[in-house]
C-alpha cells in the first residue's frame, strides 16, 4: 500500500489543503500546532472512521468532535492510494458519516465491493491492509524533535 496524496477539504484546522507524497520516505515537519498530528489523525479517520469498535451501539470517539471544523457541513476529505496494483480514491464525509471508494483510473464506484467483504462497514482500512486501526496508526510514525 502506498499513499499518493491526501486532500483535507475541511478537517480540523485545514481547509482545501492537498499534500502529495513521493516514493520512499516522506517527512512532514513544522512548528508546534502546525497540523502534523491532525494529518496523522486524518489518515486514520479516512481509512477507519471515528466509530469506537466492538460496541453494540454506535458511539463516536472524542476525536470526531476534536477535529470538527468550523464549517461543520463541510467535514470531509480524500486519500488517493495504491493497493494490490490499483489506484483508489477513498472519500470520507465525516458529517454524513459515510465513505465512497472509487477506482482512480476508471472513476467507477467500488464502495459496494468492500462493504460486502467488511463486517465493520466503517473501516475500509481493514479490507485493504488487514490491520486494526491501532496497528495502522503505528505504521505512520510521528515524533517531536526538540532541537533548538
Chimera marker file (.cmm) of the C-alpha trace (Angstrom):
<marker_set name="trace">
<marker id="1" x="0.000" y="0.000" z="0.000" r="1" g="1" b="0" radius="0.5"/>
<marker id="2" x="1.270" y="3.426" z="-0.887" r="1" g="1" b="0" radius="0.5"/>
<marker id="3" x="-0.410" y="6.728" z="-0.083" r="1" g="1" b="0" radius="0.5"/>
<marker id="4" x="-0.104" y="9.017" z="-3.096" r="1" g="1" b="0" radius="0.5"/>
<marker id="5" x="-1.900" y="12.140" z="-1.887" r="1" g="1" b="0" radius="0.5"/>
<marker id="6" x="-4.365" y="13.453" z="0.633" r="1" g="1" b="0" radius="0.5"/>
<marker id="7" x="-6.908" y="16.213" z="0.316" r="1" g="1" b="0" radius="0.5"/>
<marker id="8" x="-8.262" y="17.742" z="3.506" r="1" g="1" b="0" radius="0.5"/>
<marker id="9" x="-11.313" y="19.563" z="2.210" r="1" g="1" b="0" radius="0.5"/>
<marker id="10" x="-12.317" y="20.559" z="5.713" r="1" g="1" b="0" radius="0.5"/>
<marker id="11" x="-10.782" y="18.756" z="8.666" r="1" g="1" b="0" radius="0.5"/>
<marker id="12" x="-9.595" y="20.333" z="11.893" r="1" g="1" b="0" radius="0.5"/>
<marker id="13" x="-7.622" y="23.461" z="11.094" r="1" g="1" b="0" radius="0.5"/>
<marker id="14" x="-7.231" y="22.574" z="7.401" r="1" g="1" b="0" radius="0.5"/>
<marker id="15" x="-9.394" y="23.903" z="4.579" r="1" g="1" b="0" radius="0.5"/>
<marker id="16" x="-8.805" y="22.807" z="0.976" r="1" g="1" b="0" radius="0.5"/>
<marker id="17" x="-5.289" y="21.509" z="1.634" r="1" g="1" b="0" radius="0.5"/>
<marker id="18" x="-3.694" y="18.955" z="-0.695" r="1" g="1" b="0" radius="0.5"/>
<marker id="19" x="-0.473" y="17.096" z="0.116" r="1" g="1" b="0" radius="0.5"/>
<marker id="20" x="1.268" y="14.916" z="-2.468" r="1" g="1" b="0" radius="0.5"/>
<marker id="21" x="3.678" y="12.181" z="-1.423" r="1" g="1" b="0" radius="0.5"/>
<marker id="22" x="6.717" y="10.897" z="-3.290" r="1" g="1" b="0" radius="0.5"/>
<marker id="23" x="8.053" y="7.345" z="-3.461" r="1" g="1" b="0" radius="0.5"/>
<marker id="24" x="10.154" y="6.417" z="-0.449" r="1" g="1" b="0" radius="0.5"/>
<marker id="25" x="10.071" y="8.082" z="2.938" r="1" g="1" b="0" radius="0.5"/>
<marker id="26" x="8.183" y="11.360" z="3.295" r="1" g="1" b="0" radius="0.5"/>
<marker id="27" x="8.767" y="13.722" z="6.195" r="1" g="1" b="0" radius="0.5"/>
<marker id="28" x="6.164" y="16.167" z="7.449" r="1" g="1" b="0" radius="0.5"/>
<marker id="29" x="7.621" y="18.739" z="9.785" r="1" g="1" b="0" radius="0.5"/>
<marker id="30" x="6.622" y="22.029" z="11.300" r="1" g="1" b="0" radius="0.5"/>
<marker id="31" x="6.297" y="24.063" z="14.442" r="1" g="1" b="0" radius="0.5"/>
<marker id="32" x="4.033" y="23.033" z="17.300" r="1" g="1" b="0" radius="0.5"/>
<marker id="33" x="0.349" y="23.407" z="16.408" r="1" g="1" b="0" radius="0.5"/>
<marker id="34" x="1.116" y="23.429" z="12.665" r="1" g="1" b="0" radius="0.5"/>
<marker id="35" x="-1.090" y="20.371" z="11.975" r="1" g="1" b="0" radius="0.5"/>
<marker id="36" x="1.241" y="17.362" z="11.918" r="1" g="1" b="0" radius="0.5"/>
<marker id="37" x="-0.904" y="15.339" z="14.327" r="1" g="1" b="0" radius="0.5"/>
<marker id="38" x="-4.045" y="16.465" z="12.507" r="1" g="1" b="0" radius="0.5"/>
<marker id="39" x="-2.706" y="14.923" z="9.291" r="1" g="1" b="0" radius="0.5"/>
<marker id="40" x="-1.960" y="11.708" z="11.179" r="1" g="1" b="0" radius="0.5"/>
<marker id="41" x="-5.480" y="11.632" z="12.620" r="1" g="1" b="0" radius="0.5"/>
<marker id="42" x="-6.967" y="12.429" z="9.209" r="1" g="1" b="0" radius="0.5"/>
<marker id="43" x="-5.366" y="9.388" z="7.595" r="1" g="1" b="0" radius="0.5"/>
<marker id="44" x="-6.677" y="7.082" z="10.307" r="1" g="1" b="0" radius="0.5"/>
<marker id="45" x="-10.126" y="8.666" z="10.192" r="1" g="1" b="0" radius="0.5"/>
<marker id="46" x="-10.462" y="8.283" z="6.416" r="1" g="1" b="0" radius="0.5"/>
<marker id="47" x="-9.472" y="4.614" z="6.473" r="1" g="1" b="0" radius="0.5"/>
<marker id="48" x="-11.104" y="3.645" z="9.789" r="1" g="1" b="0" radius="0.5"/>
<marker id="49" x="-13.642" y="6.307" z="10.732" r="1" g="1" b="0" radius="0.5"/>
<marker id="50" x="-14.254" y="7.597" z="14.229" r="1" g="1" b="0" radius="0.5"/>
<marker id="51" x="-16.504" y="4.786" z="15.434" r="1" g="1" b="0" radius="0.5"/>
<marker id="52" x="-15.493" y="3.102" z="18.670" r="1" g="1" b="0" radius="0.5"/>
<marker id="53" x="-15.025" y="-0.592" z="17.797" r="1" g="1" b="0" radius="0.5"/>
<marker id="54" x="-16.674" y="-3.569" z="19.472" r="1" g="1" b="0" radius="0.5"/>
<marker id="55" x="-19.739" y="-1.796" z="20.832" r="1" g="1" b="0" radius="0.5"/>
<marker id="56" x="-23.340" y="-2.842" z="20.281" r="1" g="1" b="0" radius="0.5"/>
<marker id="57" x="-24.397" y="0.768" z="19.753" r="1" g="1" b="0" radius="0.5"/>
<marker id="58" x="-22.554" y="3.291" z="17.599" r="1" g="1" b="0" radius="0.5"/>
<marker id="59" x="-20.529" y="5.698" z="19.680" r="1" g="1" b="0" radius="0.5"/>
<marker id="60" x="-18.178" y="8.189" z="18.140" r="1" g="1" b="0" radius="0.5"/>
<marker id="61" x="-14.753" y="8.753" z="19.606" r="1" g="1" b="0" radius="0.5"/>
<marker id="62" x="-13.947" y="12.132" z="21.132" r="1" g="1" b="0" radius="0.5"/>
<marker id="63" x="-11.642" y="12.784" z="18.159" r="1" g="1" b="0" radius="0.5"/>
<marker id="64" x="-14.735" y="13.098" z="15.939" r="1" g="1" b="0" radius="0.5"/>
<marker id="65" x="-15.576" y="16.318" z="17.747" r="1" g="1" b="0" radius="0.5"/>
<marker id="66" x="-11.951" y="17.396" z="18.279" r="1" g="1" b="0" radius="0.5"/>
<marker id="67" x="-11.321" y="17.685" z="14.524" r="1" g="1" b="0" radius="0.5"/>
<marker id="68" x="-14.728" y="19.020" z="13.546" r="1" g="1" b="0" radius="0.5"/>
<marker id="69" x="-14.120" y="22.233" z="11.565" r="1" g="1" b="0" radius="0.5"/>
<marker id="70" x="-15.982" y="25.490" z="11.982" r="1" g="1" b="0" radius="0.5"/>
<marker id="71" x="-17.934" y="24.813" z="8.760" r="1" g="1" b="0" radius="0.5"/>
<marker id="72" x="-19.455" y="21.582" z="10.056" r="1" g="1" b="0" radius="0.5"/>
<marker id="73" x="-21.403" y="20.876" z="6.879" r="1" g="1" b="0" radius="0.5"/>
<marker id="74" x="-18.037" y="20.506" z="5.105" r="1" g="1" b="0" radius="0.5"/>
<marker id="75" x="-16.296" y="17.932" z="7.278" r="1" g="1" b="0" radius="0.5"/>
<marker id="76" x="-14.598" y="15.704" z="4.722" r="1" g="1" b="0" radius="0.5"/>
<marker id="77" x="-11.528" y="14.705" z="2.757" r="1" g="1" b="0" radius="0.5"/>
<marker id="78" x="-9.951" y="12.176" z="0.428" r="1" g="1" b="0" radius="0.5"/>
<marker id="79" x="-6.925" y="9.862" z="0.218" r="1" g="1" b="0" radius="0.5"/>
<marker id="80" x="-5.514" y="8.599" z="-3.075" r="1" g="1" b="0" radius="0.5"/>
<marker id="81" x="-3.609" y="5.370" z="-2.557" r="1" g="1" b="0" radius="0.5"/>
<marker id="82" x="-2.258" y="2.353" z="-4.359" r="1" g="1" b="0" radius="0.5"/>
<marker id="83" x="-3.124" y="-1.160" z="-3.188" r="1" g="1" b="0" radius="0.5"/>
<marker id="84" x="-2.914" y="-4.512" z="-4.934" r="1" g="1" b="0" radius="0.5"/>
<marker id="85" x="-1.611" y="-2.858" z="-8.109" r="1" g="1" b="0" radius="0.5"/>
<marker id="86" x="-4.579" y="-0.473" z="-8.426" r="1" g="1" b="0" radius="0.5"/>
<marker id="87" x="-5.040" y="3.172" z="-7.557" r="1" g="1" b="0" radius="0.5"/>
<marker id="88" x="-8.063" y="4.148" z="-5.479" r="1" g="1" b="0" radius="0.5"/>
<marker id="89" x="-9.648" y="7.302" z="-4.137" r="1" g="1" b="0" radius="0.5"/>
<marker id="90" x="-11.271" y="6.941" z="-0.736" r="1" g="1" b="0" radius="0.5"/>
<marker id="91" x="-13.506" y="9.880" z="0.101" r="1" g="1" b="0" radius="0.5"/>
<marker id="92" x="-14.993" y="10.283" z="3.542" r="1" g="1" b="0" radius="0.5"/>
<marker id="93" x="-17.757" y="12.668" z="4.548" r="1" g="1" b="0" radius="0.5"/>
<marker id="94" x="-17.483" y="12.867" z="8.312" r="1" g="1" b="0" radius="0.5"/>
<marker id="95" x="-20.653" y="14.981" z="8.606" r="1" g="1" b="0" radius="0.5"/>
<marker id="96" x="-22.769" y="12.359" z="6.843" r="1" g="1" b="0" radius="0.5"/>
<marker id="97" x="-20.720" y="9.522" z="8.412" r="1" g="1" b="0" radius="0.5"/>
<marker id="98" x="-20.209" y="7.877" z="5.014" r="1" g="1" b="0" radius="0.5"/>
<marker id="99" x="-17.372" y="6.948" z="2.710" r="1" g="1" b="0" radius="0.5"/>
<marker id="100" x="-17.073" y="6.193" z="-1.004" r="1" g="1" b="0" radius="0.5"/>
<marker id="101" x="-14.339" y="4.233" z="-2.761" r="1" g="1" b="0" radius="0.5"/>
<marker id="102" x="-13.528" y="4.940" z="-6.413" r="1" g="1" b="0" radius="0.5"/>
<marker id="103" x="-11.193" y="3.296" z="-8.890" r="1" g="1" b="0" radius="0.5"/>
<marker id="104" x="-8.970" y="6.296" z="-9.678" r="1" g="1" b="0" radius="0.5"/>
<marker id="105" x="-8.420" y="5.272" z="-13.298" r="1" g="1" b="0" radius="0.5"/>
<marker id="106" x="-11.996" y="4.428" z="-14.344" r="1" g="1" b="0" radius="0.5"/>
<marker id="107" x="-13.801" y="6.564" z="-11.721" r="1" g="1" b="0" radius="0.5"/>
<marker id="108" x="-16.105" y="3.618" z="-11.040" r="1" g="1" b="0" radius="0.5"/>
<marker id="109" x="-17.686" y="3.454" z="-7.604" r="1" g="1" b="0" radius="0.5"/>
<marker id="110" x="-16.169" y="0.421" z="-5.818" r="1" g="1" b="0" radius="0.5"/>
<marker id="111" x="-17.737" y="1.007" z="-2.410" r="1" g="1" b="0" radius="0.5"/>
<marker id="112" x="-20.085" y="-1.974" z="-2.636" r="1" g="1" b="0" radius="0.5"/>
<marker id="113" x="-17.190" y="-4.341" z="-3.271" r="1" g="1" b="0" radius="0.5"/>
<marker id="114" x="-15.532" y="-3.563" z="0.053" r="1" g="1" b="0" radius="0.5"/>
<marker id="115" x="-18.692" y="-3.182" z="2.133" r="1" g="1" b="0" radius="0.5"/>
<marker id="116" x="-19.765" y="-6.680" z="1.081" r="1" g="1" b="0" radius="0.5"/>
<marker id="117" x="-16.449" y="-8.038" z="2.467" r="1" g="1" b="0" radius="0.5"/>
<marker id="118" x="-16.269" y="-5.798" z="5.531" r="1" g="1" b="0" radius="0.5"/>
<marker id="119" x="-18.459" y="-6.580" z="8.507" r="1" g="1" b="0" radius="0.5"/>
<marker id="120" x="-17.288" y="-3.366" z="10.189" r="1" g="1" b="0" radius="0.5"/>
<marker id="121" x="-18.667" y="-1.080" z="7.473" r="1" g="1" b="0" radius="0.5"/>
<marker id="122" x="-16.831" y="1.973" z="8.769" r="1" g="1" b="0" radius="0.5"/>
<marker id="123" x="-13.309" y="0.559" z="8.336" r="1" g="1" b="0" radius="0.5"/>
<marker id="124" x="-12.213" y="0.055" z="4.710" r="1" g="1" b="0" radius="0.5"/>
<marker id="125" x="-8.651" y="0.091" z="6.040" r="1" g="1" b="0" radius="0.5"/>
<marker id="126" x="-9.273" y="-3.386" z="7.463" r="1" g="1" b="0" radius="0.5"/>
<marker id="127" x="-10.145" y="-4.657" z="3.967" r="1" g="1" b="0" radius="0.5"/>
<marker id="128" x="-7.127" y="-3.143" z="2.252" r="1" g="1" b="0" radius="0.5"/>
<marker id="129" x="-4.478" y="-3.597" z="4.905" r="1" g="1" b="0" radius="0.5"/>
<marker id="130" x="-5.822" y="-6.411" z="7.070" r="1" g="1" b="0" radius="0.5"/>
<marker id="131" x="-4.968" y="-4.297" z="10.114" r="1" g="1" b="0" radius="0.5"/>
<marker id="132" x="-6.873" y="-2.931" z="13.041" r="1" g="1" b="0" radius="0.5"/>
<marker id="133" x="-6.702" y="0.836" z="13.474" r="1" g="1" b="0" radius="0.5"/>
<marker id="134" x="-4.086" y="0.712" z="16.238" r="1" g="1" b="0" radius="0.5"/>
<marker id="135" x="-1.666" y="-1.267" z="14.041" r="1" g="1" b="0" radius="0.5"/>
<marker id="136" x="-2.257" y="1.037" z="11.060" r="1" g="1" b="0" radius="0.5"/>
<marker id="137" x="-1.750" y="4.121" z="13.212" r="1" g="1" b="0" radius="0.5"/>
<marker id="138" x="1.571" y="2.804" z="14.469" r="1" g="1" b="0" radius="0.5"/>
<marker id="139" x="2.822" y="2.345" z="10.897" r="1" g="1" b="0" radius="0.5"/>
<marker id="140" x="2.661" y="6.119" z="10.454" r="1" g="1" b="0" radius="0.5"/>
<marker id="141" x="5.478" y="7.348" z="12.613" r="1" g="1" b="0" radius="0.5"/>
<marker id="142" x="5.297" y="10.789" z="14.197" r="1" g="1" b="0" radius="0.5"/>
<marker id="143" x="7.803" y="12.166" z="16.665" r="1" g="1" b="0" radius="0.5"/>
<marker id="144" x="8.622" y="15.502" z="18.187" r="1" g="1" b="0" radius="0.5"/>
<marker id="145" x="12.067" y="16.897" z="17.502" r="1" g="1" b="0" radius="0.5"/>
<marker id="146" x="13.056" y="19.042" z="20.477" r="1" g="1" b="0" radius="0.5"/>
<marker id="147" x="16.108" y="20.673" z="18.961" r="1" g="1" b="0" radius="0.5"/>
<marker id="148" x="16.653" y="24.408" z="19.087" r="1" g="1" b="0" radius="0.5"/>
<link id1="1" id2="2" r="1" g="1" b="0" radius="0.2"/>
<link id1="2" id2="3" r="1" g="1" b="0" radius="0.2"/>
<link id1="3" id2="4" r="1" g="1" b="0" radius="0.2"/>
<link id1="4" id2="5" r="1" g="1" b="0" radius="0.2"/>
<link id1="5" id2="6" r="1" g="1" b="0" radius="0.2"/>
<link id1="6" id2="7" r="1" g="1" b="0" radius="0.2"/>
<link id1="7" id2="8" r="1" g="1" b="0" radius="0.2"/>
<link id1="8" id2="9" r="1" g="1" b="0" radius="0.2"/>
<link id1="9" id2="10" r="1" g="1" b="0" radius="0.2"/>
<link id1="10" id2="11" r="1" g="1" b="0" radius="0.2"/>
<link id1="11" id2="12" r="1" g="1" b="0" radius="0.2"/>
<link id1="12" id2="13" r="1" g="1" b="0" radius="0.2"/>
<link id1="13" id2="14" r="1" g="1" b="0" radius="0.2"/>
<link id1="14" id2="15" r="1" g="1" b="0" radius="0.2"/>
<link id1="15" id2="16" r="1" g="1" b="0" radius="0.2"/>
<link id1="16" id2="17" r="1" g="1" b="0" radius="0.2"/>
<link id1="17" id2="18" r="1" g="1" b="0" radius="0.2"/>
<link id1="18" id2="19" r="1" g="1" b="0" radius="0.2"/>
<link id1="19" id2="20" r="1" g="1" b="0" radius="0.2"/>
<link id1="20" id2="21" r="1" g="1" b="0" radius="0.2"/>
<link id1="21" id2="22" r="1" g="1" b="0" radius="0.2"/>
<link id1="22" id2="23" r="1" g="1" b="0" radius="0.2"/>
<link id1="23" id2="24" r="1" g="1" b="0" radius="0.2"/>
<link id1="24" id2="25" r="1" g="1" b="0" radius="0.2"/>
<link id1="25" id2="26" r="1" g="1" b="0" radius="0.2"/>
<link id1="26" id2="27" r="1" g="1" b="0" radius="0.2"/>
<link id1="27" id2="28" r="1" g="1" b="0" radius="0.2"/>
<link id1="28" id2="29" r="1" g="1" b="0" radius="0.2"/>
<link id1="29" id2="30" r="1" g="1" b="0" radius="0.2"/>
<link id1="30" id2="31" r="1" g="1" b="0" radius="0.2"/>
<link id1="31" id2="32" r="1" g="1" b="0" radius="0.2"/>
<link id1="32" id2="33" r="1" g="1" b="0" radius="0.2"/>
<link id1="33" id2="34" r="1" g="1" b="0" radius="0.2"/>
<link id1="34" id2="35" r="1" g="1" b="0" radius="0.2"/>
<link id1="35" id2="36" r="1" g="1" b="0" radius="0.2"/>
<link id1="36" id2="37" r="1" g="1" b="0" radius="0.2"/>
<link id1="37" id2="38" r="1" g="1" b="0" radius="0.2"/>
<link id1="38" id2="39" r="1" g="1" b="0" radius="0.2"/>
<link id1="39" id2="40" r="1" g="1" b="0" radius="0.2"/>
<link id1="40" id2="41" r="1" g="1" b="0" radius="0.2"/>
<link id1="41" id2="42" r="1" g="1" b="0" radius="0.2"/>
<link id1="42" id2="43" r="1" g="1" b="0" radius="0.2"/>
<link id1="43" id2="44" r="1" g="1" b="0" radius="0.2"/>
<link id1="44" id2="45" r="1" g="1" b="0" radius="0.2"/>
<link id1="45" id2="46" r="1" g="1" b="0" radius="0.2"/>
<link id1="46" id2="47" r="1" g="1" b="0" radius="0.2"/>
<link id1="47" id2="48" r="1" g="1" b="0" radius="0.2"/>
<link id1="48" id2="49" r="1" g="1" b="0" radius="0.2"/>
<link id1="49" id2="50" r="1" g="1" b="0" radius="0.2"/>
<link id1="50" id2="51" r="1" g="1" b="0" radius="0.2"/>
<link id1="51" id2="52" r="1" g="1" b="0" radius="0.2"/>
<link id1="52" id2="53" r="1" g="1" b="0" radius="0.2"/>
<link id1="53" id2="54" r="1" g="1" b="0" radius="0.2"/>
<link id1="54" id2="55" r="1" g="1" b="0" radius="0.2"/>
<link id1="55" id2="56" r="1" g="1" b="0" radius="0.2"/>
<link id1="56" id2="57" r="1" g="1" b="0" radius="0.2"/>
<link id1="57" id2="58" r="1" g="1" b="0" radius="0.2"/>
<link id1="58" id2="59" r="1" g="1" b="0" radius="0.2"/>
<link id1="59" id2="60" r="1" g="1" b="0" radius="0.2"/>
<link id1="60" id2="61" r="1" g="1" b="0" radius="0.2"/>
<link id1="61" id2="62" r="1" g="1" b="0" radius="0.2"/>
<link id1="62" id2="63" r="1" g="1" b="0" radius="0.2"/>
<link id1="63" id2="64" r="1" g="1" b="0" radius="0.2"/>
<link id1="64" id2="65" r="1" g="1" b="0" radius="0.2"/>
<link id1="65" id2="66" r="1" g="1" b="0" radius="0.2"/>
<link id1="66" id2="67" r="1" g="1" b="0" radius="0.2"/>
<link id1="67" id2="68" r="1" g="1" b="0" radius="0.2"/>
<link id1="68" id2="69" r="1" g="1" b="0" radius="0.2"/>
<link id1="69" id2="70" r="1" g="1" b="0" radius="0.2"/>
<link id1="70" id2="71" r="1" g="1" b="0" radius="0.2"/>
<link id1="71" id2="72" r="1" g="1" b="0" radius="0.2"/>
<link id1="72" id2="73" r="1" g="1" b="0" radius="0.2"/>
<link id1="73" id2="74" r="1" g="1" b="0" radius="0.2"/>
<link id1="74" id2="75" r="1" g="1" b="0" radius="0.2"/>
<link id1="75" id2="76" r="1" g="1" b="0" radius="0.2"/>
<link id1="76" id2="77" r="1" g="1" b="0" radius="0.2"/>
<link id1="77" id2="78" r="1" g="1" b="0" radius="0.2"/>
<link id1="78" id2="79" r="1" g="1" b="0" radius="0.2"/>
<link id1="79" id2="80" r="1" g="1" b="0" radius="0.2"/>
<link id1="80" id2="81" r="1" g="1" b="0" radius="0.2"/>
<link id1="81" id2="82" r="1" g="1" b="0" radius="0.2"/>
<link id1="82" id2="83" r="1" g="1" b="0" radius="0.2"/>
<link id1="83" id2="84" r="1" g="1" b="0" radius="0.2"/>
<link id1="84" id2="85" r="1" g="1" b="0" radius="0.2"/>
<link id1="85" id2="86" r="1" g="1" b="0" radius="0.2"/>
<link id1="86" id2="87" r="1" g="1" b="0" radius="0.2"/>
<link id1="87" id2="88" r="1" g="1" b="0" radius="0.2"/>
<link id1="88" id2="89" r="1" g="1" b="0" radius="0.2"/>
<link id1="89" id2="90" r="1" g="1" b="0" radius="0.2"/>
<link id1="90" id2="91" r="1" g="1" b="0" radius="0.2"/>
<link id1="91" id2="92" r="1" g="1" b="0" radius="0.2"/>
<link id1="92" id2="93" r="1" g="1" b="0" radius="0.2"/>
<link id1="93" id2="94" r="1" g="1" b="0" radius="0.2"/>
<link id1="94" id2="95" r="1" g="1" b="0" radius="0.2"/>
<link id1="95" id2="96" r="1" g="1" b="0" radius="0.2"/>
<link id1="96" id2="97" r="1" g="1" b="0" radius="0.2"/>
<link id1="97" id2="98" r="1" g="1" b="0" radius="0.2"/>
<link id1="98" id2="99" r="1" g="1" b="0" radius="0.2"/>
<link id1="99" id2="100" r="1" g="1" b="0" radius="0.2"/>
<link id1="100" id2="101" r="1" g="1" b="0" radius="0.2"/>
<link id1="101" id2="102" r="1" g="1" b="0" radius="0.2"/>
<link id1="102" id2="103" r="1" g="1" b="0" radius="0.2"/>
<link id1="103" id2="104" r="1" g="1" b="0" radius="0.2"/>
<link id1="104" id2="105" r="1" g="1" b="0" radius="0.2"/>
<link id1="105" id2="106" r="1" g="1" b="0" radius="0.2"/>
<link id1="106" id2="107" r="1" g="1" b="0" radius="0.2"/>
<link id1="107" id2="108" r="1" g="1" b="0" radius="0.2"/>
<link id1="108" id2="109" r="1" g="1" b="0" radius="0.2"/>
<link id1="109" id2="110" r="1" g="1" b="0" radius="0.2"/>
<link id1="110" id2="111" r="1" g="1" b="0" radius="0.2"/>
<link id1="111" id2="112" r="1" g="1" b="0" radius="0.2"/>
<link id1="112" id2="113" r="1" g="1" b="0" radius="0.2"/>
<link id1="113" id2="114" r="1" g="1" b="0" radius="0.2"/>
<link id1="114" id2="115" r="1" g="1" b="0" radius="0.2"/>
<link id1="115" id2="116" r="1" g="1" b="0" radius="0.2"/>
<link id1="116" id2="117" r="1" g="1" b="0" radius="0.2"/>
<link id1="117" id2="118" r="1" g="1" b="0" radius="0.2"/>
<link id1="118" id2="119" r="1" g="1" b="0" radius="0.2"/>
<link id1="119" id2="120" r="1" g="1" b="0" radius="0.2"/>
<link id1="120" id2="121" r="1" g="1" b="0" radius="0.2"/>
<link id1="121" id2="122" r="1" g="1" b="0" radius="0.2"/>
<link id1="122" id2="123" r="1" g="1" b="0" radius="0.2"/>
<link id1="123" id2="124" r="1" g="1" b="0" radius="0.2"/>
<link id1="124" id2="125" r="1" g="1" b="0" radius="0.2"/>
<link id1="125" id2="126" r="1" g="1" b="0" radius="0.2"/>
<link id1="126" id2="127" r="1" g="1" b="0" radius="0.2"/>
<link id1="127" id2="128" r="1" g="1" b="0" radius="0.2"/>
<link id1="128" id2="129" r="1" g="1" b="0" radius="0.2"/>
<link id1="129" id2="130" r="1" g="1" b="0" radius="0.2"/>
<link id1="130" id2="131" r="1" g="1" b="0" radius="0.2"/>
<link id1="131" id2="132" r="1" g="1" b="0" radius="0.2"/>
<link id1="132" id2="133" r="1" g="1" b="0" radius="0.2"/>
<link id1="133" id2="134" r="1" g="1" b="0" radius="0.2"/>
<link id1="134" id2="135" r="1" g="1" b="0" radius="0.2"/>
<link id1="135" id2="136" r="1" g="1" b="0" radius="0.2"/>
<link id1="136" id2="137" r="1" g="1" b="0" radius="0.2"/>
<link id1="137" id2="138" r="1" g="1" b="0" radius="0.2"/>
<link id1="138" id2="139" r="1" g="1" b="0" radius="0.2"/>
<link id1="139" id2="140" r="1" g="1" b="0" radius="0.2"/>
<link id1="140" id2="141" r="1" g="1" b="0" radius="0.2"/>
<link id1="141" id2="142" r="1" g="1" b="0" radius="0.2"/>
<link id1="142" id2="143" r="1" g="1" b="0" radius="0.2"/>
<link id1="143" id2="144" r="1" g="1" b="0" radius="0.2"/>
<link id1="144" id2="145" r="1" g="1" b="0" radius="0.2"/>
<link id1="145" id2="146" r="1" g="1" b="0" radius="0.2"/>
<link id1="146" id2="147" r="1" g="1" b="0" radius="0.2"/>
<link id1="147" id2="148" r="1" g="1" b="0" radius="0.2"/>
</marker_set>
